[in-house]
Structures are given as structure tokens and as C-alpha cells.
Amino acid sequence: MINTIVLAFSPGPMEIILVLVIVLLLFGGKKIPELMKGMGKGIRNFKEGINSDEDSEEEKDTKKDTRKEEKKNE
């Protein structure tokens, strides 16, 4: 049931071509590579931010474990 609904509203090849033509007309051929470059940088920064958050959480866990071990040794 859900698959048929998704397929009913998914864009076909003609709709995709139409959207690409409209984007080309709005931004022009020279501006599109700049837009894609900006999008790539944004995605890269987002991924780096996610990875740094995971790294900082792991560092916090490591520090907690180290503190527990130091208390045991005292």
C-alpha cells in the first residue's frame, strides 16, 4: 500500500528534466558550479561536525574510565 503511494508521487524523468531546465534558466551555467561547490562544503562541514561530536563523546567516556581507574589505584 505504502509503496504504491510513494511510486504515485515520485517524479518521473520528464519532471526531473523540467526542474533541471528551470534551474539552469534561473541561475545560469556559470552560477551552478559555484552553488554545487558551496553545497559540497556545507555537507563536508556537517559530516565533520557529526564526527567531532562522536569523538568528543568517546573522549568523555575515556576520561571517566581513566578517573575510575585512578580512584581504584588510590
Contact map, one row per residue, 1 for C-alpha under 8 A:
11111000000000000000000000000000000000000000000000000000000000000000000000
11111100000000000000000000000000000000000000000000000000000000000000000000
11111110000000000000000000000000000000000000000000000000000000000000000000
11111111000000000000000000000000000000000000000000000000000000000000000000
11111111100000000000000000000000000000000000000000000000000000000000000000
01111111110000000000000000000000000000000000000000000000000000000000000000
00111111110000000000000000000000000000000000000000000000000000000000000000
00011111110000000000000000000000000000000000000000000000000000000000000000
00001111111000000000000000000000000000000000000000000000000000000000000000
00000111111100000000000000000000000000000000000000000000000000000000000000
00000000111111110000000000000000000000000000000000000000000000000000000000
00000000011111110000000000000000000000000000000000000000000000000000000000
00000000001111111000000000000000000000000000000000000000000000000000000000
00000000001111111100000000000000000000000000000000000000000000000000000000
00000000001111111110000000000000000000000000000000000000000000000000000000
00000000001111111111000000000000000000000000000000000000000000000000000000
00000000000011111111100000000000000000000000000000000000000000000000000000
00000000000001111111110000000000000000000000000000000000000000000000000000
00000000000000111111111000000000000000000000000000000000000000000000000000
00000000000000011111111100000000000000000000000000000000000000000000000000
00000000000000001111111110000000000000000000000000000000000000000000000000
00000000000000000111111111000000000000000000000000000000000000000000000000
00000000000000000011111111110000000000000000000000000000000000000000000000
00000000000000000001111111111001000000000000000000000000000000000000000000
00000000000000000000111111110000000000000000000000000000000000000000000000
00000000000000000000011111110000000000000000000000000000000000000000000000
00000000000000000000001111111111000000000000000000000000000000000000000000
00000000000000000000001111111111000000000000000000000000000000000000000000
00000000000000000000000100111111100000000000000000000000000000000000000000
00000000000000000000000000111111110000000000000000000000000000000000000000
00000000000000000000000000111111111000000000000000000000000000000000000000
00000000000000000000000100111111111100000000000000000000000000000000000000
00000000000000000000000000001111111110000000000000000000000000000000000000
00000000000000000000000000000111111111000000000000000000000000000000000000
00000000000000000000000000000011111111100000000000000000000000000000000000
00000000000000000000000000000001111111110000000000000000000000000000000000
00000000000000000000000000000000111111111000000000000000000000000000000000
00000000000000000000000000000000011111111100000000000000000000000000000000
00000000000000000000000000000000001111111110000000000000000000000000000000
00000000000000000000000000000000000111111111000000000000000000000000000000
00000000000000000000000000000000000011111111100000000000000000000000000000
00000000000000000000000000000000000001111111110000000000000000000000000000
00000000000000000000000000000000000000111111111000000000000000000000000000
00000000000000000000000000000000000000011111111100000000000000000000000000
00000000000000000000000000000000000000001111111110000000000000000000000000
00000000000000000000000000000000000000000111111111000000000000000000000000
00000000000000000000000000000000000000000011111111100000000000000000000000
00000000000000000000000000000000000000000001111111110000000000000000000000
00000000000000000000000000000000000000000000111111111000000000000000000000
00000000000000000000000000000000000000000000011111111100000000000000000000
00000000000000000000000000000000000000000000001111111110000000000000000000
00000000000000000000000000000000000000000000000111111111000000000000000000
00000000000000000000000000000000000000000000000011111111100000000000000000
00000000000000000000000000000000000000000000000001111111110000000000000000
00000000000000000000000000000000000000000000000000111111111000000000000000
00000000000000000000000000000000000000000000000000011111111100000000000000
00000000000000000000000000000000000000000000000000001111111110000000000000
00000000000000000000000000000000000000000000000000000111111111000000000000
00000000000000000000000000000000000000000000000000000011111111100000000000
00000000000000000000000000000000000000000000000000000001111111110000000000
00000000000000000000000000000000000000000000000000000000111111111000000000
00000000000000000000000000000000000000000000000000000000011111111100000000
00000000000000000000000000000000000000000000000000000000001111111110000000
00000000000000000000000000000000000000000000000000000000000111111111000000
00000000000000000000000000000000000000000000000000000000000011111111100000
00000000000000000000000000000000000000000000000000000000000001111111110000
00000000000000000000000000000000000000000000000000000000000000111111111000
00000000000000000000000000000000000000000000000000000000000000011111111100
00000000000000000000000000000000000000000000000000000000000000001111111110
00000000000000000000000000000000000000000000000000000000000000000111111111
00000000000000000000000000000000000000000000000000000000000000000011111111
00000000000000000000000000000000000000000000000000000000000000000001111111
00000000000000000000000000000000000000000000000000000000000000000000111111
00000000000000000000000000000000000000000000000000000000000000000000011111
